[in-house]
Amino acid sequence: MTERELLVLQDQLSNEELLIKKFRSYANESSDPEIKDECNRIAQKHMNHFNMLMRHINSAAAQGQYGQGYMPQRMY
């Protein structure tokens, strides 16, 4: 994995994490059960994306295929 690819993946991780936080917040603020459920569903979808990206980065890291800027992050 090139350093550029790693930077793109890390940027996408940040985007997914932001979406998780936003939709969790929306779910917590909503009093409508349908909206709350939909926001939680969307947050879960983004958690799955985040975890998939982390698995990909960690796999590349285990194979020594990452740039020096690699920073492992938590999974959801």
Rosetta constraint file for C-alpha pairs under 8 A:
AtomPair CA 1 CA 5 HARMONIC 6.17 0.50
AtomPair CA 1 CA 6 HARMONIC 6.70 0.50
AtomPair CA 1 CA 60 HARMONIC 6.78 0.50
AtomPair CA 1 CA 65 HARMONIC 4.98 0.50
AtomPair CA 1 CA 66 HARMONIC 5.43 0.50
AtomPair CA 1 CA 67 HARMONIC 7.60 0.50
AtomPair CA 2 CA 6 HARMONIC 6.31 0.50
AtomPair CA 2 CA 65 HARMONIC 7.37 0.50
AtomPair CA 2 CA 66 HARMONIC 6.43 0.50
AtomPair CA 2 CA 67 HARMONIC 6.51 0.50
AtomPair CA 3 CA 7 HARMONIC 6.21 0.50
AtomPair CA 3 CA 66 HARMONIC 6.43 0.50
AtomPair CA 3 CA 67 HARMONIC 4.66 0.50
AtomPair CA 3 CA 68 HARMONIC 7.74 0.50
AtomPair CA 3 CA 69 HARMONIC 7.83 0.50
AtomPair CA 4 CA 8 HARMONIC 6.30 0.50
AtomPair CA 5 CA 9 HARMONIC 6.23 0.50
AtomPair CA 6 CA 10 HARMONIC 6.09 0.50
AtomPair CA 6 CA 57 HARMONIC 7.54 0.50
AtomPair CA 6 CA 66 HARMONIC 6.68 0.50
AtomPair CA 6 CA 67 HARMONIC 6.92 0.50
AtomPair CA 6 CA 70 HARMONIC 7.55 0.50
AtomPair CA 7 CA 11 HARMONIC 6.08 0.50
AtomPair CA 8 CA 12 HARMONIC 6.22 0.50
AtomPair CA 9 CA 13 HARMONIC 6.13 0.50
AtomPair CA 9 CA 53 HARMONIC 6.96 0.50
AtomPair CA 9 CA 57 HARMONIC 7.71 0.50
AtomPair CA 10 CA 14 HARMONIC 6.36 0.50
AtomPair CA 11 CA 15 HARMONIC 6.38 0.50
AtomPair CA 12 CA 16 HARMONIC 6.13 0.50
AtomPair CA 13 CA 17 HARMONIC 6.09 0.50
AtomPair CA 13 CA 50 HARMONIC 5.82 0.50
AtomPair CA 13 CA 53 HARMONIC 6.92 0.50
AtomPair CA 13 CA 54 HARMONIC 7.78 0.50
AtomPair CA 14 CA 18 HARMONIC 6.19 0.50
AtomPair CA 15 CA 19 HARMONIC 6.31 0.50
AtomPair CA 16 CA 20 HARMONIC 6.19 0.50
AtomPair CA 16 CA 46 HARMONIC 5.70 0.50
AtomPair CA 16 CA 47 HARMONIC 7.23 0.50
AtomPair CA 16 CA 49 HARMONIC 7.02 0.50
AtomPair CA 16 CA 50 HARMONIC 5.79 0.50
AtomPair CA 17 CA 21 HARMONIC 6.33 0.50
AtomPair CA 17 CA 46 HARMONIC 7.56 0.50
AtomPair CA 17 CA 47 HARMONIC 7.57 0.50
AtomPair CA 17 CA 50 HARMONIC 6.97 0.50
AtomPair CA 18 CA 22 HARMONIC 6.16 0.50
AtomPair CA 19 CA 23 HARMONIC 6.08 0.50
AtomPair CA 19 CA 43 HARMONIC 6.91 0.50
AtomPair CA 19 CA 46 HARMONIC 6.74 0.50
AtomPair CA 20 CA 24 HARMONIC 6.07 0.50
AtomPair CA 20 CA 42 HARMONIC 7.93 0.50
AtomPair CA 20 CA 43 HARMONIC 4.73 0.50
AtomPair CA 20 CA 44 HARMONIC 7.44 0.50
AtomPair CA 20 CA 46 HARMONIC 5.86 0.50
AtomPair CA 20 CA 47 HARMONIC 6.42 0.50
AtomPair CA 21 CA 25 HARMONIC 6.09 0.50
AtomPair CA 21 CA 43 HARMONIC 7.62 0.50
AtomPair CA 22 CA 26 HARMONIC 6.16 0.50
AtomPair CA 22 CA 43 HARMONIC 8.00 0.50
AtomPair CA 23 CA 27 HARMONIC 6.06 0.50
AtomPair CA 23 CA 39 HARMONIC 5.24 0.50
AtomPair CA 23 CA 40 HARMONIC 6.59 0.50
AtomPair CA 23 CA 42 HARMONIC 6.76 0.50
AtomPair CA 23 CA 43 HARMONIC 5.26 0.50
AtomPair CA 24 CA 28 HARMONIC 6.20 0.50
AtomPair CA 24 CA 39 HARMONIC 6.70 0.50
AtomPair CA 24 CA 40 HARMONIC 6.20 0.50
AtomPair CA 24 CA 43 HARMONIC 6.12 0.50
AtomPair CA 25 CA 29 HARMONIC 6.14 0.50
AtomPair CA 26 CA 30 HARMONIC 6.10 0.50
AtomPair CA 26 CA 36 HARMONIC 7.30 0.50
AtomPair CA 26 CA 39 HARMONIC 6.45 0.50
AtomPair CA 27 CA 35 HARMONIC 7.00 0.50
AtomPair CA 27 CA 36 HARMONIC 4.31 0.50
AtomPair CA 27 CA 37 HARMONIC 7.14 0.50
AtomPair CA 27 CA 38 HARMONIC 7.91 0.50
AtomPair CA 27 CA 39 HARMONIC 5.19 0.50
AtomPair CA 27 CA 40 HARMONIC 6.02 0.50
AtomPair CA 28 CA 36 HARMONIC 7.07 0.50
AtomPair CA 30 CA 35 HARMONIC 6.67 0.50
AtomPair CA 30 CA 36 HARMONIC 5.70 0.50
AtomPair CA 31 CA 35 HARMONIC 7.91 0.50
AtomPair CA 31 CA 36 HARMONIC 7.13 0.50
AtomPair CA 32 CA 36 HARMONIC 6.08 0.50
AtomPair CA 33 CA 37 HARMONIC 6.04 0.50
AtomPair CA 34 CA 38 HARMONIC 6.17 0.50
AtomPair CA 35 CA 39 HARMONIC 6.06 0.50
AtomPair CA 36 CA 40 HARMONIC 6.18 0.50
AtomPair CA 37 CA 41 HARMONIC 6.08 0.50
AtomPair CA 38 CA 42 HARMONIC 6.19 0.50
AtomPair CA 39 CA 43 HARMONIC 6.11 0.50
AtomPair CA 40 CA 44 HARMONIC 6.13 0.50
AtomPair CA 41 CA 45 HARMONIC 6.31 0.50
AtomPair CA 42 CA 46 HARMONIC 6.41 0.50
AtomPair CA 43 CA 47 HARMONIC 6.20 0.50
AtomPair CA 44 CA 48 HARMONIC 6.22 0.50
AtomPair CA 45 CA 49 HARMONIC 6.40 0.50
AtomPair CA 46 CA 50 HARMONIC 6.06 0.50
AtomPair CA 47 CA 51 HARMONIC 6.11 0.50
AtomPair CA 47 CA 76 HARMONIC 5.92 0.50
AtomPair CA 48 CA 52 HARMONIC 6.09 0.50
AtomPair CA 48 CA 76 HARMONIC 7.98 0.50
AtomPair CA 49 CA 53 HARMONIC 6.24 0.50
AtomPair CA 50 CA 54 HARMONIC 6.21 0.50
AtomPair CA 50 CA 75 HARMONIC 7.24 0.50
AtomPair CA 50 CA 76 HARMONIC 7.44 0.50
AtomPair CA 51 CA 55 HARMONIC 6.12 0.50
AtomPair CA 51 CA 75 HARMONIC 5.60 0.50
AtomPair CA 51 CA 76 HARMONIC 6.50 0.50
AtomPair CA 52 CA 56 HARMONIC 6.31 0.50
AtomPair CA 53 CA 57 HARMONIC 6.22 0.50
AtomPair CA 54 CA 58 HARMONIC 5.92 0.50
AtomPair CA 54 CA 73 HARMONIC 7.51 0.50
AtomPair CA 54 CA 75 HARMONIC 6.93 0.50
AtomPair CA 55 CA 59 HARMONIC 5.92 0.50
AtomPair CA 56 CA 60 HARMONIC 6.30 0.50
AtomPair CA 57 CA 61 HARMONIC 6.08 0.50
AtomPair CA 57 CA 66 HARMONIC 7.89 0.50
AtomPair CA 58 CA 62 HARMONIC 6.08 0.50
AtomPair CA 58 CA 72 HARMONIC 7.49 0.50
AtomPair CA 59 CA 63 HARMONIC 6.45 0.50
AtomPair CA 60 CA 64 HARMONIC 6.21 0.50
AtomPair CA 60 CA 65 HARMONIC 4.92 0.50
AtomPair CA 60 CA 66 HARMONIC 6.21 0.50
AtomPair CA 61 CA 65 HARMONIC 5.55 0.50
AtomPair CA 61 CA 66 HARMONIC 5.55 0.50
AtomPair CA 61 CA 70 HARMONIC 7.95 0.50
AtomPair CA 66 CA 70 HARMONIC 6.55 0.50
